[in-house]
Amino acid sequence: MSLGIISGTGLYDFALLSGGQKSLIETPYGQATVYENDIDGKHVVFLPRHGKGHSLPPHLINYRANICALSTLGVRDVVALCCVGSLKSEFGPGSLVLVDQFIDQTWGREMTFSAPGAVDHVDMTAPYCSRLSQAVLKAADSCSLEVKTGGIYICTQGPRFETPAEIKIFAAWGANLVGMTGVPEAPLAREAGLCYASLAVVANYAAGMNQGEPVDADDISCIMAREKDDLENILRALIRDYETTTCLCAQSEISACRQW
């Protein structure tokens, strides 16, 4: 089995993952581009969700093709990196946070692999794999890096940023992180029976959270560049100690995914 790594905004050129074999994977849902590496005796499949040139905005990413491609390549564990805004003072810019729950505020995206006429109800009580999340925490600890827990991620449609009024509502709902790519990626991974963990990088305070300061794309880029080395160190430790194992997440695989 292989380890999949999905990267987000500003996280396309990890030295650890450079030199991988580029592959264009055909799926029933379209084509996905991946980079395959052998690292420390492990097969690692790297997938930049926006494309390496950041050519795809969040609402136009082919999430189904991406997850299907990883699954057909033998990936069973997926660590997804994402860039988020913070709705919580304790999660300041530069914080690393494991996502624990999500709230979906997207629309118009292809949300399921379930075939027409099928009735597939997939349990999402624990949307992220606790075993794989613990492995990420262990890898960070081995690098003396702090990863906070308890991230509640609200996924907005994008590509625009949110208004302060929206952020105030989201905070009242209990969200403490906001991003644009976590859904449908996480539920699709569950439908495919993959173990999926999400490590978020806080790049900014969400609109209205920082004394009325506007969200600045340049500031976000600076934070992501600053945190890239720490993320690479965590990935290096994760790959070094990576072991495959059975997990309850696989029991959620729906029939449409078993035909790939």
KEZAMAR-391945 format. One line per 2 residues: their letters; for each residue x, y, z of N, C-alpha, C. Coordinates in nm, 3 decimals. Layout:
// KEZAMAR-391945
A> X/Y/Z/X/Y/Z/X/Y/Z; ...
END
This chain:
// KEZAMAR-391945
MS> 0.084/-0.120/0.000/0.000/0.000/0.000/0.087/0.124/0.000; 0.028/0.236/-0.041/0.103/0.360/-0.057/0.046/0.470/0.032
LG> 0.129/0.571/0.056/0.088/0.689/0.132/0.061/0.802/0.034; -0.055/0.864/0.045/-0.088/0.978/-0.039/-0.073/1.107/0.037
II> -0.019/1.209/-0.029/-0.006/1.343/0.030/-0.070/1.441/-0.067; -0.174/1.509/-0.021/-0.239/1.612/-0.100/-0.193/1.747/-0.046
SG> -0.142/1.832/-0.133/-0.092/1.962/-0.087/-0.184/2.074/-0.133; -0.179/2.184/-0.059/-0.265/2.297/-0.089/-0.186/2.420/-0.129
TG> -0.247/2.536/-0.107/-0.193/2.664/-0.150/-0.049/2.684/-0.102; 0.041/2.715/-0.195/0.178/2.749/-0.161/0.265/2.631/-0.124
LY> 0.216/2.509/-0.137/0.290/2.391/-0.090/0.310/2.292/-0.205; 0.381/2.337/-0.308/0.395/2.257/-0.428/0.536/2.202/-0.451
DF> 0.635/2.255/-0.381/0.773/2.224/-0.418/0.856/2.176/-0.299; 0.801/2.081/-0.223/0.879/2.020/-0.116/1.001/1.949/-0.175
AL> 1.119/1.976/-0.119/1.239/1.907/-0.166/1.226/1.757/-0.146; 1.159/1.717/-0.037/1.140/1.576/-0.006/1.070/1.503/-0.120
LS> 0.978/1.572/-0.188/0.895/1.508/-0.289/0.938/1.543/-0.431; 1.051/1.612/-0.445/1.099/1.650/-0.577/1.151/1.528/-0.652
GG> 1.152/1.538/-0.784/1.206/1.429/-0.864/1.112/1.313/-0.881; 0.990/1.327/-0.835/0.894/1.218/-0.850/0.852/1.199/-0.995
QK> 0.811/1.079/-1.027/0.764/1.047/-1.161/0.623/1.103/-1.181; 0.609/1.195/-1.275/0.478/1.253/-1.303/0.393/1.153/-1.379
SL> 0.269/1.138/-1.335/0.176/1.045/-1.402/0.042/1.114/-1.420; -0.017/1.094/-1.535/-0.153/1.140/-1.562/-0.245/1.020/-1.550
IE> -0.328/1.020/-1.448/-0.413/0.905/-1.418/-0.553/0.928/-1.474; -0.595/0.837/-1.561/-0.732/0.844/-1.614/-0.828/0.775/-1.518
TP> -0.936/0.842/-1.487/-1.037/0.786/-1.397/-1.175/0.801/-1.464; -1.276/0.735/-1.412/-1.412/0.754/-1.466/-1.462/0.898/-1.450
YG> -1.391/0.979/-1.371/-1.436/1.115/-1.341/-1.347/1.220/-1.404; -1.253/1.177/-1.486/-1.160/1.270/-1.547/-1.016/1.235/-1.512
QA> -0.925/1.323/-1.549/-0.782/1.298/-1.534/-0.727/1.368/-1.408; -0.633/1.303/-1.343/-0.565/1.362/-1.227/-0.414/1.350/-1.247
TV> -0.341/1.451/-1.202/-0.196/1.453/-1.213/-0.135/1.423/-1.077; -0.047/1.325/-1.072/0.020/1.287/-0.948/0.170/1.274/-0.974
YE> 0.246/1.271/-0.864/0.391/1.252/-0.870/0.425/1.137/-0.775; 0.482/1.031/-0.829/0.510/0.911/-0.751/0.658/0.905/-0.713
ND> 0.684/0.882/-0.584/0.820/0.875/-0.530/0.838/0.748/-0.448; 0.961/0.700/-0.441/0.998/0.599/-0.343/1.090/0.665/-0.242
ID> 1.043/0.675/-0.117/1.115/0.745/-0.011/1.125/0.653/0.109; 1.247/0.630/0.154/1.270/0.541/0.269/1.201/0.407/0.250
GK> 1.201/0.357/0.128/1.141/0.227/0.101/0.989/0.230/0.095; 0.929/0.349/0.098/0.783/0.362/0.093/0.743/0.426/-0.040
HV> 0.629/0.380/-0.093/0.575/0.441/-0.215/0.486/0.558/-0.173; 0.524/0.678/-0.218/0.452/0.800/-0.181/0.395/0.864/-0.307
VF> 0.267/0.896/-0.302/0.200/0.960/-0.415/0.162/1.102/-0.374; 0.220/1.199/-0.443/0.201/1.341/-0.413/0.104/1.400/-0.514
LP> 0.001/1.467/-0.463/-0.101/1.525/-0.550/-0.124/1.671/-0.510; -0.076/1.768/-0.589/-0.106/1.909/-0.562/-0.248/1.941/-0.610
RH> -0.338/1.966/-0.517/-0.481/1.973/-0.554/-0.511/2.090/-0.646; -0.435/2.200/-0.638/-0.459/2.315/-0.726/-0.375/2.308/-0.855
GK> -0.296/2.201/-0.872/-0.198/2.198/-0.979/-0.072/2.270/-0.932; 0.043/2.230/-0.984/0.168/2.288/-0.936/0.179/2.438/-0.963
GH> 0.108/2.487/-1.065/0.110/2.630/-1.093/-0.008/2.703/-1.031; -0.079/2.637/-0.940/-0.200/2.691/-0.878/-0.297/2.742/-0.985
SL> -0.328/2.653/-1.077/-0.413/2.691/-1.190/-0.561/2.664/-1.165; -0.593/2.592/-1.057/-0.732/2.555/-1.030/-0.782/2.621/-0.903
PP> -0.888/2.703/-0.912/-0.949/2.758/-0.790/-1.025/2.648/-0.716; -1.055/2.669/-0.590/-1.116/2.563/-0.508/-1.243/2.504/-0.565
HL> -1.329/2.588/-0.623/-1.459/2.538/-0.667/-1.451/2.464/-0.800; -1.335/2.464/-0.867/-1.321/2.395/-0.995/-1.228/2.274/-0.988
IN> -1.180/2.240/-0.871/-1.096/2.122/-0.854/-1.180/1.996/-0.878; -1.122/1.900/-0.948/-1.191/1.774/-0.972/-1.159/1.679/-0.856
YR> -1.230/1.695/-0.747/-1.202/1.618/-0.626/-1.226/1.469/-0.648; -1.327/1.434/-0.724/-1.355/1.292/-0.747/-1.242/1.225/-0.824
AN> -1.191/1.291/-0.927/-1.079/1.234/-1.002/-0.956/1.220/-0.914; -0.931/1.318/-0.828/-0.813/1.313/-0.741/-0.819/1.194/-0.645
IC> -0.932/1.178/-0.577/-0.945/1.068/-0.480/-0.945/0.933/-0.552; -1.014/0.924/-0.664/-1.017/0.801/-0.741/-0.877/0.763/-0.787
AL> -0.799/0.860/-0.834/-0.662/0.833/-0.881/-0.576/0.777/-0.769; -0.584/0.838/-0.650/-0.506/0.789/-0.537/-0.545/0.646/-0.503
ST> -0.674/0.619/-0.501/-0.721/0.485/-0.466/-0.673/0.381/-0.567; -0.681/0.412/-0.697/-0.641/0.316/-0.798/-0.491/0.290/-0.797
LG> -0.413/0.383/-0.741/-0.269/0.363/-0.729/-0.229/0.287/-0.602; -0.329/0.241/-0.529/-0.300/0.162/-0.410/-0.286/0.242/-0.283
VR> -0.316/0.371/-0.288/-0.311/0.454/-0.167/-0.427/0.416/-0.076; -0.398/0.399/0.051/-0.503/0.376/0.150/-0.501/0.480/0.261
DV> -0.388/0.548/0.280/-0.377/0.655/0.380/-0.345/0.786/0.307; -0.421/0.891/0.339/-0.403/1.020/0.275/-0.386/1.128/0.382
VA> -0.276/1.201/0.375/-0.257/1.319/0.459/-0.274/1.441/0.371; -0.373/1.522/0.403/-0.405/1.640/0.324/-0.359/1.766/0.398
LC> -0.281/1.848/0.331/-0.237/1.975/0.385/-0.327/2.084/0.328; -0.361/2.182/0.412/-0.447/2.290/0.363/-0.412/2.421/0.431
CV> -0.444/2.528/0.362/-0.424/2.665/0.411/-0.558/2.717/0.460; -0.561/2.771/0.582/-0.689/2.814/0.641/-0.678/2.951/0.706
GS> -0.794/3.011/0.727/-0.806/3.128/0.812/-0.853/3.085/0.949; -0.822/3.166/1.050/-0.856/3.132/1.188/-0.972/3.215/1.239
LK> -1.060/3.148/1.313/-1.170/3.215/1.382/-1.149/3.212/1.533; -1.029/3.176/1.574/-1.000/3.155/1.716/-0.865/3.217/1.748
SE> -0.859/3.299/1.853/-0.735/3.370/1.884/-0.620/3.276/1.914; -0.652/3.158/1.971/-0.546/3.062/2.004/-0.481/3.000/1.880
FG> -0.551/3.008/1.767/-0.497/2.956/1.641/-0.446/3.073/1.558; -0.335/3.131/1.600/-0.279/3.246/1.531/-0.209/3.207/1.403
PG> -0.179/3.304/1.315/-0.107/3.274/1.191/0.023/3.200/1.220; 0.045/3.094/1.143/0.161/3.008/1.164/0.130/2.884/1.244
SL> 0.013/2.878/1.307/-0.025/2.759/1.383/-0.050/2.641/1.289; -0.016/2.523/1.337/-0.051/2.399/1.269/-0.162/2.332/1.348
VL> -0.270/2.293/1.280/-0.388/2.242/1.350/-0.439/2.117/1.277; -0.461/2.010/1.353/-0.527/1.892/1.298/-0.677/1.915/1.295
VD> -0.737/1.887/1.181/-0.882/1.905/1.167/-0.953/1.783/1.225; -1.059/1.809/1.299/-1.133/1.702/1.367/-1.275/1.686/1.312
QF> -1.337/1.799/1.270/-1.474/1.798/1.218/-1.482/1.902/1.106; -1.585/1.887/1.021/-1.607/1.990/0.920/-1.754/2.029/0.915
ID> -1.777/2.150/0.863/-1.910/2.202/0.833/-1.907/2.243/0.686; -2.005/2.199/0.610/-2.004/2.222/0.465/-2.092/2.341/0.428
QT> -2.031/2.441/0.364/-2.106/2.555/0.311/-2.079/2.573/0.162; -2.044/2.463/0.095/-2.021/2.470/-0.049/-2.150/2.441/-0.124
WG> -2.148/2.463/-0.254/-2.263/2.431/-0.338/-2.214/2.401/-0.480; -2.288/2.317/-0.551/-2.259/2.291/-0.691/-2.140/2.202/-0.718
RE> -2.079/2.145/-0.616/-1.964/2.057/-0.636/-2.013/1.912/-0.647; -1.936/1.830/-0.718/-1.967/1.688/-0.724/-1.928/1.626/-0.591
MT> -2.027/1.581/-0.514/-2.007/1.548/-0.373/-1.995/1.401/-0.342; -2.022/1.312/-0.440/-2.029/1.170/-0.406/-1.990/1.084/-0.525
FS> -1.942/0.963/-0.494/-1.919/0.860/-0.595/-2.043/0.773/-0.614; -2.142/0.791/-0.531/-2.260/0.706/-0.533/-2.326/0.710/-0.670
AP> -2.350/0.593/-0.728/-2.405/0.584/-0.862/-2.553/0.618/-0.862; -2.604/0.670/-0.973/-2.749/0.696/-0.982/-2.829/0.569/-0.952
GA> -2.927/0.583/-0.868/-3.010/0.469/-0.831/-2.963/0.397/-0.707; -2.837/0.424/-0.666/-2.785/0.362/-0.543/-2.820/0.449/-0.423
VD> -2.834/0.386/-0.309/-2.859/0.460/-0.185/-2.744/0.427/-0.091; -2.647/0.517/-0.084/-2.527/0.495/-0.002/-2.522/0.600/0.108
HV> -2.540/0.557/0.231/-2.531/0.646/0.346/-2.401/0.613/0.420; -2.308/0.707/0.418/-2.176/0.684/0.478/-2.167/0.760/0.610
DM> -2.131/0.689/0.715/-2.121/0.750/0.848/-2.007/0.850/0.852; -2.034/0.971/0.905/-1.932/1.075/0.917/-1.918/1.124/1.061
TA> -1.948/1.036/1.156/-1.933/1.074/1.297/-1.790/1.119/1.325; -1.695/1.044/1.270/-1.553/1.081/1.281/-1.501/1.099/1.139
PY> -1.510/1.220/1.083/-1.478/1.239/0.941/-1.330/1.218/0.907; -1.244/1.228/1.008/-1.100/1.215/0.987/-1.048/1.096/1.066
CS> -0.955/1.024/1.007/-0.905/0.900/1.067/-0.823/0.930/1.192; -0.866/0.879/1.306/-0.794/0.906/1.431/-0.656/0.840/1.431
RL> -0.646/0.721/1.373/-0.516/0.653/1.368/-0.414/0.734/1.290; -0.454/0.782/1.171/-0.362/0.858/1.086/-0.334/0.996/1.147
SQ> -0.435/1.055/1.209/-0.413/1.184/1.276/-0.312/1.171/1.389; -0.320/1.060/1.463/-0.223/1.035/1.569/-0.083/1.017/1.512
AV> -0.073/0.955/1.396/0.058/0.938/1.332/0.117/1.074/1.294; 0.032/1.167/1.250/0.080/1.302/1.218/0.128/1.373/1.345
LK> 0.052/1.360/1.454/0.094/1.419/1.581/0.227/1.362/1.629; 0.243/1.232/1.616/0.368/1.166/1.657/0.485/1.215/1.573
AA> 0.463/1.232/1.442/0.569/1.281/1.354/0.609/1.424/1.392; 0.510/1.508/1.421/0.539/1.646/1.461/0.615/1.649/1.593
DS> 0.573/1.564/1.687/0.640/1.560/1.817/0.785/1.518/1.802; 0.812/1.427/1.711/0.950/1.383/1.690/1.037/1.494/1.632
CS> 0.973/1.596/1.574/1.045/1.712/1.520/1.040/1.831/1.616; 0.986/1.808/1.736/0.969/1.915/1.837/0.884/2.030/1.782
LE> 0.782/1.994/1.706/0.690/2.093/1.651/0.552/2.074/1.712; 0.487/2.184/1.746/0.354/2.177/1.806/0.246/2.173/1.698
VK> 0.160/2.075/1.709/0.040/2.069/1.627/-0.079/2.071/1.721; -0.162/2.172/1.707/-0.281/2.184/1.791/-0.389/2.090/1.740
TG> -0.481/2.054/1.827/-0.591/1.965/1.790/-0.723/2.038/1.809; -0.831/1.974/1.764/-0.964/2.031/1.784/-1.008/2.127/1.674
GI> -0.948/2.115/1.556/-0.989/2.203/1.447/-1.127/2.168/1.395; -1.216/2.267/1.391/-1.349/2.251/1.331/-1.352/2.341/1.208
YI> -1.348/2.278/1.094/-1.322/2.344/0.966/-1.454/2.370/0.894; -1.480/2.495/0.861/-1.597/2.524/0.778/-1.548/2.550/0.637
CT> -1.605/2.479/0.542/-1.563/2.490/0.403/-1.658/2.581/0.328; -1.606/2.691/0.274/-1.685/2.785/0.196/-1.659/2.764/0.047
QG> -1.745/2.821/-0.035/-1.741/2.794/-0.178/-1.620/2.858/-0.246; -1.582/2.980/-0.203/-1.476/3.048/-0.274/-1.519/3.084/-0.416
PR> -1.429/3.143/-0.497/-1.292/3.176/-0.458/-1.277/3.303/-0.375; -1.387/3.375/-0.356/-1.376/3.497/-0.274/-1.354/3.460/-0.128
FE> -1.296/3.554/-0.052/-1.290/3.537/0.092/-1.426/3.569/0.154; -1.442/3.533/0.280/-1.569/3.549/0.349/-1.585/3.693/0.401
TP> -1.708/3.733/0.428/-1.733/3.863/0.489/-1.723/3.850/0.641; -1.697/3.960/0.713/-1.699/3.953/0.859/-1.831/3.903/0.916
AE> -1.942/3.937/0.851/-2.072/3.890/0.899/-2.081/3.738/0.888; -2.032/3.682/0.777/-2.032/3.538/0.761/-1.943/3.471/0.866
IK> -1.827/3.529/0.887/-1.734/3.472/0.985/-1.796/3.474/1.125; -1.869/3.578/1.157/-1.934/3.586/1.288/-2.037/3.474/1.304
IF> -2.112/3.445/1.197/-2.209/3.336/1.201/-2.137/3.202/1.216; -2.029/3.182/1.137/-1.956/3.056/1.142/-1.897/3.031/1.281
AA> -1.847/3.136/1.344/-1.793/3.122/1.479/-1.903/3.084/1.577; -2.023/3.141/1.559/-2.135/3.106/1.646/-2.175/2.960/1.629
WG> -2.152/2.904/1.512/-2.180/2.763/1.486/-2.075/2.671/1.549; -1.963/2.728/1.591/-1.859/2.648/1.653/-1.736/2.627/1.567
AN> -1.736/2.680/1.444/-1.618/2.666/1.358/-1.503/2.748/1.413; -1.381/2.696/1.397/-1.264/2.776/1.435/-1.160/2.786/1.324
LV> -1.184/2.720/1.211/-1.099/2.731/1.093/-1.189/2.747/0.971; -1.143/2.822/0.872/-1.220/2.838/0.749/-1.129/2.816/0.630
GM> -1.180/2.737/0.534/-1.105/2.711/0.412/-1.201/2.683/0.298; -1.146/2.644/0.183/-1.229/2.628/0.063/-1.215/2.491/-0.004
TG> -1.134/2.400/0.053/-1.105/2.275/-0.021/-1.134/2.147/0.058; -1.168/2.157/0.183/-1.183/2.037/0.266/-1.302/1.951/0.231
VP> -1.401/2.010/0.165/-1.521/1.939/0.121/-1.537/1.966/-0.029; -1.554/1.864/-0.110/-1.590/1.726/-0.077/-1.473/1.631/-0.060
EA> -1.351/1.681/-0.045/-1.235/1.592/-0.040/-1.246/1.490/0.073; -1.277/1.536/0.192/-1.284/1.445/0.308/-1.395/1.341/0.293
PL> -1.519/1.380/0.261/-1.624/1.277/0.248/-1.601/1.183/0.129; -1.540/1.231/0.021/-1.509/1.141/-0.090/-1.406/1.037/-0.049
AR> -1.306/1.080/0.028/-1.207/0.984/0.078/-1.274/0.877/0.164; -1.371/0.916/0.246/-1.442/0.819/0.329/-1.523/0.723/0.241
EA> -1.592/0.776/0.140/-1.667/0.688/0.050/-1.576/0.585/-0.018; -1.452/0.627/-0.048/-1.357/0.537/-0.114/-1.289/0.442/-0.017
GL> -1.323/0.453/0.112/-1.265/0.366/0.213/-1.121/0.401/0.248; -1.082/0.527/0.224/-0.946/0.571/0.254/-0.939/0.630/0.394
CY> -0.825/0.611/0.460/-0.798/0.682/0.584/-0.747/0.821/0.547; -0.807/0.923/0.606/-0.781/1.061/0.563/-0.760/1.147/0.686
AS> -0.648/1.218/0.690/-0.621/1.315/0.797/-0.589/1.448/0.732; -0.625/1.556/0.799/-0.604/1.690/0.744/-0.524/1.775/0.842
LA> -0.410/1.825/0.795/-0.325/1.914/0.873/-0.335/2.053/0.814; -0.391/2.146/0.891/-0.416/2.282/0.844/-0.305/2.376/0.889
VV> -0.268/2.466/0.800/-0.174/2.573/0.832/-0.254/2.703/0.840; -0.253/2.767/0.956/-0.325/2.894/0.970/-0.241/3.004/0.905
AN> -0.295/3.063/0.800/-0.221/3.166/0.726/-0.265/3.307/0.763; -0.382/3.320/0.825/-0.434/3.454/0.855/-0.551/3.442/0.952
YA> -0.585/3.553/1.014/-0.713/3.560/1.085/-0.822/3.589/0.982; -0.937/3.525/0.998/-1.047/3.543/0.904/-1.098/3.687/0.911
AG> -1.175/3.724/0.810/-1.226/3.860/0.797/-1.299/3.905/0.924; -1.262/4.023/0.972/-1.325/4.079/1.091/-1.265/4.033/1.222
MN> -1.171/3.939/1.218/-1.112/3.884/1.340/-0.990/3.963/1.387; -0.931/4.044/1.299/-0.806/4.113/1.329/-0.825/4.263/1.324
QG> -0.914/4.312/1.411/-0.940/4.455/1.424/-0.972/4.521/1.291; -1.047/4.449/1.209/-1.093/4.507/1.084/-0.991/4.507/0.972
EP> -0.873/4.448/0.996/-0.772/4.443/0.890/-0.820/4.352/0.777; -0.801/4.395/0.650/-0.844/4.308/0.539/-0.756/4.185/0.528
VD> -0.811/4.080/0.467/-0.734/3.959/0.439/-0.643/3.990/0.321; -0.513/3.969/0.338/-0.413/4.005/0.238/-0.350/3.878/0.179
AD> -0.366/3.859/0.049/-0.313/3.739/-0.016/-0.161/3.731/-0.005; -0.093/3.846/-0.008/0.054/3.845/0.004/0.098/3.798/0.143
DI> 0.024/3.840/0.245/0.055/3.794/0.380/0.036/3.643/0.392; -0.067/3.591/0.329/-0.092/3.447/0.330/0.025/3.373/0.266
SC> 0.071/3.423/0.152/0.184/3.360/0.083/0.308/3.358/0.170; 0.332/3.467/0.243/0.450/3.475/0.330/0.443/3.372/0.443
IM> 0.326/3.358/0.503/0.310/3.259/0.611/0.330/3.118/0.558; 0.273/3.088/0.443/0.286/2.954/0.388/0.431/2.923/0.354
AR> 0.504/3.021/0.302/0.646/3.000/0.271/0.726/2.978/0.399; 0.688/3.049/0.505/0.759/3.036/0.632/0.738/2.900/0.696
EK> 0.620/2.843/0.678/0.587/2.716/0.743/0.624/2.593/0.661; 0.667/2.614/0.539/0.691/2.500/0.449/0.797/2.404/0.504
DD> 0.905/2.458/0.562/1.011/2.371/0.615/0.961/2.284/0.729; 0.879/2.342/0.818/0.825/2.263/0.928/0.734/2.152/0.876
LE> 0.652/2.184/0.778/0.564/2.083/0.720/0.645/1.972/0.653; 0.751/2.011/0.585/0.834/1.910/0.520/0.900/1.819/0.622
NI> 0.942/1.875/0.734/1.002/1.793/0.839/0.901/1.694/0.896; 0.776/1.739/0.913/0.672/1.649/0.963/0.647/1.537/0.862
LR> 0.639/1.572/0.735/0.617/1.470/0.632/0.733/1.371/0.628; 0.854/1.421/0.642/0.972/1.334/0.639/0.965/1.231/0.753
AL> 0.928/1.281/0.873/0.917/1.191/0.989/0.801/1.094/0.972; 0.692/1.142/0.916/0.575/1.057/0.894/0.609/0.943/0.798
IR> 0.676/0.976/0.688/0.712/0.875/0.589/0.812/0.776/0.648; 0.907/0.826/0.722/1.010/0.740/0.783/0.948/0.633/0.871
DY> 0.847/0.671/0.949/0.788/0.577/1.045/0.659/0.515/0.994; 0.625/0.539/0.869/0.495/0.498/0.818/0.482/0.346/0.811
ET> 0.372/0.296/0.863/0.338/0.155/0.853/0.192/0.143/0.813; 0.164/0.054/0.722/0.025/0.031/0.683/-0.041/-0.061/0.784
TT> -0.169/-0.042/0.801/-0.245/-0.128/0.892/-0.391/-0.122/0.852; -0.468/-0.217/0.899/-0.612/-0.214/0.871/-0.679/-0.109/0.959
CL> -0.791/-0.060/0.912/-0.859/0.047/0.985/-1.008/0.041/0.954; -1.089/0.089/1.047/-1.234/0.088/1.028/-1.278/0.177/0.913
CA> -1.194/0.275/0.875/-1.232/0.364/0.765/-1.263/0.286/0.638; -1.192/0.175/0.618/-1.211/0.096/0.496/-1.351/0.038/0.487
QS> -1.417/0.022/0.599/-1.550/-0.037/0.599/-1.655/0.054/0.537; -1.620/0.181/0.519/-1.715/0.276/0.462/-1.714/0.279/0.310
EI> -1.624/0.203/0.247/-1.613/0.205/0.101/-1.746/0.165/0.038; -1.792/0.245/-0.056/-1.920/0.217/-0.121/-1.898/0.134/-0.246
SA> -2.005/0.073/-0.295/-1.993/-0.024/-0.405/-1.936/0.036/-0.532; -1.968/0.162/-0.561/-1.917/0.226/-0.683/-1.764/0.231/-0.683
CR> -1.704/0.247/-0.565/-1.559/0.258/-0.555/-1.491/0.123/-0.566; -1.563/0.015/-0.539/-1.503/-0.119/-0.546/-1.486/-0.165/-0.690
QW> -1.541/-0.089/-0.784/-1.532/-0.129/-0.924/-1.412/-0.067/-0.996; -1.337/0.016/-0.927/-1.223/0.080/-0.994/-1.115/-0.024/-1.023
END
